[in-house]
Amino acid sequence: MTETADRTATQDLRNDLEDVYGRYEEMRSGVDELQRSLATMQVSAQSPDGAVQATVNADGDLVALRLDQQACREWNVETLARVIVETVQSASAGKHRQVENLVTAHRQSDETA
């Protein structure tokens, strides 16, 4: 009888270990997916009139900037500089929201696992 109980306990421990390892693998996969999403993230924003478009990456670095030719001809340097800065700030704020959403989704999936 003791031998049967030992086998059952050993099998239960193996099952528990397999469950824990499975949850770990799911969490690890989620972390890898989160890292890939952050590594490839780019967020763009446009000025209200569409004359300026800025794109930032997950680090907040400006990776692309598009300026409308008409705006470059009509605006003075100060106005163009201000609109560029505001558009980059808008893209950066969007990036913060997107990172927050990704992390929140990742945490929720971890909690359900």
Rosetta constraint file for C-alpha pairs under 8 A:
AtomPair CA 1 CA 5 HARMONIC 6.31 0.50
AtomPair CA 2 CA 6 HARMONIC 6.07 0.50
AtomPair CA 3 CA 7 HARMONIC 6.22 0.50
AtomPair CA 4 CA 8 HARMONIC 6.19 0.50
AtomPair CA 5 CA 9 HARMONIC 6.07 0.50
AtomPair CA 6 CA 10 HARMONIC 6.00 0.50
AtomPair CA 7 CA 11 HARMONIC 6.05 0.50
AtomPair CA 8 CA 12 HARMONIC 6.06 0.50
AtomPair CA 9 CA 13 HARMONIC 6.15 0.50
AtomPair CA 10 CA 14 HARMONIC 6.22 0.50
AtomPair CA 11 CA 15 HARMONIC 6.12 0.50
AtomPair CA 12 CA 16 HARMONIC 6.13 0.50
AtomPair CA 13 CA 17 HARMONIC 6.05 0.50
AtomPair CA 14 CA 18 HARMONIC 6.10 0.50
AtomPair CA 15 CA 19 HARMONIC 6.21 0.50
AtomPair CA 16 CA 20 HARMONIC 6.20 0.50
AtomPair CA 17 CA 21 HARMONIC 6.03 0.50
AtomPair CA 18 CA 22 HARMONIC 6.00 0.50
AtomPair CA 19 CA 23 HARMONIC 6.25 0.50
AtomPair CA 20 CA 24 HARMONIC 6.15 0.50
AtomPair CA 21 CA 25 HARMONIC 6.16 0.50
AtomPair CA 22 CA 26 HARMONIC 6.30 0.50
AtomPair CA 23 CA 27 HARMONIC 6.20 0.50
AtomPair CA 23 CA 113 HARMONIC 6.30 0.50
AtomPair CA 24 CA 28 HARMONIC 6.03 0.50
AtomPair CA 25 CA 29 HARMONIC 6.03 0.50
AtomPair CA 26 CA 30 HARMONIC 6.22 0.50
AtomPair CA 26 CA 113 HARMONIC 7.60 0.50
AtomPair CA 27 CA 31 HARMONIC 6.26 0.50
AtomPair CA 27 CA 110 HARMONIC 6.21 0.50
AtomPair CA 27 CA 113 HARMONIC 7.74 0.50
AtomPair CA 28 CA 32 HARMONIC 6.22 0.50
AtomPair CA 29 CA 33 HARMONIC 6.18 0.50
AtomPair CA 30 CA 34 HARMONIC 6.13 0.50
AtomPair CA 30 CA 106 HARMONIC 6.66 0.50
AtomPair CA 30 CA 110 HARMONIC 7.96 0.50
AtomPair CA 31 CA 35 HARMONIC 6.14 0.50
AtomPair CA 31 CA 106 HARMONIC 7.63 0.50
AtomPair CA 32 CA 36 HARMONIC 6.22 0.50
AtomPair CA 33 CA 37 HARMONIC 6.15 0.50
AtomPair CA 34 CA 38 HARMONIC 6.21 0.50
AtomPair CA 34 CA 102 HARMONIC 7.03 0.50
AtomPair CA 34 CA 103 HARMONIC 7.50 0.50
AtomPair CA 34 CA 106 HARMONIC 7.17 0.50
AtomPair CA 35 CA 39 HARMONIC 6.04 0.50
AtomPair CA 36 CA 40 HARMONIC 6.28 0.50
AtomPair CA 37 CA 41 HARMONIC 5.85 0.50
AtomPair CA 38 CA 58 HARMONIC 5.78 0.50
AtomPair CA 38 CA 99 HARMONIC 7.38 0.50
AtomPair CA 39 CA 58 HARMONIC 6.79 0.50
AtomPair CA 40 CA 57 HARMONIC 7.56 0.50
AtomPair CA 40 CA 58 HARMONIC 7.61 0.50
AtomPair CA 41 CA 57 HARMONIC 5.58 0.50
AtomPair CA 41 CA 58 HARMONIC 5.43 0.50
AtomPair CA 42 CA 55 HARMONIC 6.38 0.50
AtomPair CA 42 CA 56 HARMONIC 5.52 0.50
AtomPair CA 42 CA 57 HARMONIC 4.38 0.50
AtomPair CA 42 CA 58 HARMONIC 6.43 0.50
AtomPair CA 42 CA 95 HARMONIC 7.54 0.50
AtomPair CA 43 CA 55 HARMONIC 5.41 0.50
AtomPair CA 43 CA 56 HARMONIC 5.43 0.50
AtomPair CA 43 CA 57 HARMONIC 6.37 0.50
AtomPair CA 43 CA 58 HARMONIC 7.99 0.50
AtomPair CA 43 CA 91 HARMONIC 5.89 0.50
AtomPair CA 43 CA 92 HARMONIC 7.49 0.50
AtomPair CA 43 CA 94 HARMONIC 6.55 0.50
AtomPair CA 43 CA 95 HARMONIC 5.65 0.50
AtomPair CA 44 CA 53 HARMONIC 6.82 0.50
AtomPair CA 44 CA 54 HARMONIC 5.46 0.50
AtomPair CA 44 CA 55 HARMONIC 4.11 0.50
AtomPair CA 44 CA 56 HARMONIC 6.44 0.50
AtomPair CA 44 CA 91 HARMONIC 5.21 0.50
AtomPair CA 44 CA 94 HARMONIC 7.79 0.50
AtomPair CA 45 CA 53 HARMONIC 5.65 0.50
AtomPair CA 45 CA 54 HARMONIC 5.54 0.50
AtomPair CA 45 CA 55 HARMONIC 6.57 0.50
AtomPair CA 45 CA 87 HARMONIC 6.06 0.50
AtomPair CA 45 CA 88 HARMONIC 7.18 0.50
AtomPair CA 45 CA 90 HARMONIC 6.06 0.50
AtomPair CA 45 CA 91 HARMONIC 4.72 0.50
AtomPair CA 45 CA 94 HARMONIC 7.79 0.50
AtomPair CA 46 CA 50 HARMONIC 5.37 0.50
AtomPair CA 46 CA 51 HARMONIC 7.33 0.50
AtomPair CA 46 CA 52 HARMONIC 5.62 0.50
AtomPair CA 46 CA 53 HARMONIC 4.33 0.50
AtomPair CA 46 CA 54 HARMONIC 6.51 0.50
AtomPair CA 46 CA 87 HARMONIC 5.98 0.50
AtomPair CA 46 CA 91 HARMONIC 7.99 0.50
AtomPair CA 47 CA 51 HARMONIC 6.19 0.50
AtomPair CA 47 CA 52 HARMONIC 5.31 0.50
AtomPair CA 47 CA 53 HARMONIC 6.48 0.50
AtomPair CA 47 CA 83 HARMONIC 6.79 0.50
AtomPair CA 47 CA 84 HARMONIC 7.93 0.50
AtomPair CA 47 CA 86 HARMONIC 7.64 0.50
AtomPair CA 47 CA 87 HARMONIC 5.49 0.50
AtomPair CA 50 CA 68 HARMONIC 7.90 0.50
AtomPair CA 51 CA 66 HARMONIC 7.96 0.50
AtomPair CA 51 CA 67 HARMONIC 5.86 0.50
AtomPair CA 51 CA 68 HARMONIC 4.76 0.50
AtomPair CA 51 CA 70 HARMONIC 7.96 0.50
AtomPair CA 51 CA 71 HARMONIC 6.15 0.50
AtomPair CA 52 CA 65 HARMONIC 7.34 0.50
AtomPair CA 52 CA 66 HARMONIC 5.70 0.50
AtomPair CA 52 CA 67 HARMONIC 4.78 0.50
AtomPair CA 52 CA 68 HARMONIC 6.30 0.50
AtomPair CA 52 CA 83 HARMONIC 7.21 0.50
AtomPair CA 52 CA 84 HARMONIC 6.45 0.50
AtomPair CA 52 CA 87 HARMONIC 6.97 0.50
AtomPair CA 53 CA 65 HARMONIC 5.74 0.50
AtomPair CA 53 CA 66 HARMONIC 5.01 0.50
AtomPair CA 53 CA 67 HARMONIC 6.64 0.50
AtomPair CA 53 CA 84 HARMONIC 8.00 0.50
AtomPair CA 53 CA 87 HARMONIC 6.76 0.50
AtomPair CA 54 CA 62 HARMONIC 7.09 0.50
AtomPair CA 54 CA 63 HARMONIC 7.85 0.50
AtomPair CA 54 CA 64 HARMONIC 5.79 0.50
AtomPair CA 54 CA 65 HARMONIC 4.60 0.50
AtomPair CA 54 CA 66 HARMONIC 6.48 0.50
AtomPair CA 54 CA 84 HARMONIC 7.60 0.50
AtomPair CA 54 CA 87 HARMONIC 6.10 0.50
AtomPair CA 54 CA 88 HARMONIC 5.44 0.50
AtomPair CA 54 CA 91 HARMONIC 6.53 0.50
AtomPair CA 55 CA 62 HARMONIC 5.87 0.50
AtomPair CA 55 CA 63 HARMONIC 5.68 0.50
AtomPair CA 55 CA 64 HARMONIC 4.97 0.50
AtomPair CA 55 CA 65 HARMONIC 6.40 0.50
AtomPair CA 55 CA 88 HARMONIC 7.20 0.50
AtomPair CA 55 CA 91 HARMONIC 6.31 0.50
AtomPair CA 56 CA 60 HARMONIC 5.26 0.50
AtomPair CA 56 CA 61 HARMONIC 5.18 0.50
AtomPair CA 56 CA 62 HARMONIC 4.42 0.50
AtomPair CA 56 CA 63 HARMONIC 5.35 0.50
AtomPair CA 56 CA 64 HARMONIC 7.03 0.50
AtomPair CA 56 CA 88 HARMONIC 7.44 0.50
AtomPair CA 56 CA 91 HARMONIC 6.31 0.50
AtomPair CA 56 CA 92 HARMONIC 6.43 0.50
AtomPair CA 56 CA 95 HARMONIC 7.41 0.50
AtomPair CA 57 CA 61 HARMONIC 5.53 0.50
AtomPair CA 57 CA 62 HARMONIC 6.75 0.50
AtomPair CA 57 CA 63 HARMONIC 6.57 0.50
AtomPair CA 57 CA 95 HARMONIC 7.50 0.50
AtomPair CA 58 CA 95 HARMONIC 6.52 0.50
AtomPair CA 58 CA 99 HARMONIC 7.57 0.50
AtomPair CA 60 CA 92 HARMONIC 5.79 0.50
AtomPair CA 60 CA 95 HARMONIC 7.25 0.50
AtomPair CA 62 CA 88 HARMONIC 7.33 0.50
AtomPair CA 67 CA 71 HARMONIC 7.29 0.50
AtomPair CA 67 CA 72 HARMONIC 7.08 0.50
AtomPair CA 68 CA 72 HARMONIC 6.46 0.50
AtomPair CA 69 CA 73 HARMONIC 6.37 0.50
AtomPair CA 70 CA 74 HARMONIC 6.09 0.50
AtomPair CA 71 CA 75 HARMONIC 5.49 0.50
AtomPair CA 71 CA 80 HARMONIC 7.56 0.50
AtomPair CA 72 CA 76 HARMONIC 7.85 0.50
AtomPair CA 72 CA 80 HARMONIC 7.18 0.50
AtomPair CA 75 CA 79 HARMONIC 6.01 0.50
AtomPair CA 75 CA 80 HARMONIC 6.02 0.50
AtomPair CA 76 CA 80 HARMONIC 6.30 0.50
AtomPair CA 77 CA 81 HARMONIC 6.03 0.50
AtomPair CA 78 CA 82 HARMONIC 6.10 0.50
AtomPair CA 79 CA 83 HARMONIC 6.17 0.50
AtomPair CA 80 CA 84 HARMONIC 6.13 0.50
AtomPair CA 81 CA 85 HARMONIC 6.20 0.50
AtomPair CA 82 CA 86 HARMONIC 6.14 0.50
AtomPair CA 83 CA 87 HARMONIC 6.02 0.50
AtomPair CA 84 CA 88 HARMONIC 6.14 0.50
AtomPair CA 85 CA 89 HARMONIC 6.13 0.50
AtomPair CA 86 CA 90 HARMONIC 6.15 0.50
AtomPair CA 87 CA 91 HARMONIC 6.25 0.50
AtomPair CA 88 CA 92 HARMONIC 6.12 0.50
AtomPair CA 89 CA 93 HARMONIC 6.13 0.50
AtomPair CA 90 CA 94 HARMONIC 6.22 0.50
AtomPair CA 91 CA 95 HARMONIC 6.15 0.50
AtomPair CA 92 CA 96 HARMONIC 6.30 0.50
AtomPair CA 93 CA 97 HARMONIC 6.38 0.50
AtomPair CA 94 CA 98 HARMONIC 6.16 0.50
AtomPair CA 95 CA 99 HARMONIC 6.10 0.50
AtomPair CA 96 CA 100 HARMONIC 6.09 0.50
AtomPair CA 97 CA 101 HARMONIC 6.13 0.50
AtomPair CA 98 CA 102 HARMONIC 6.20 0.50
AtomPair CA 99 CA 103 HARMONIC 6.16 0.50
AtomPair CA 100 CA 104 HARMONIC 6.01 0.50
AtomPair CA 101 CA 105 HARMONIC 6.07 0.50
AtomPair CA 102 CA 106 HARMONIC 6.12 0.50
AtomPair CA 103 CA 107 HARMONIC 6.13 0.50
AtomPair CA 104 CA 108 HARMONIC 6.18 0.50
AtomPair CA 105 CA 109 HARMONIC 6.25 0.50
AtomPair CA 106 CA 110 HARMONIC 6.27 0.50
AtomPair CA 107 CA 111 HARMONIC 6.20 0.50
AtomPair CA 108 CA 112 HARMONIC 6.36 0.50
AtomPair CA 109 CA 113 HARMONIC 6.23 0.50
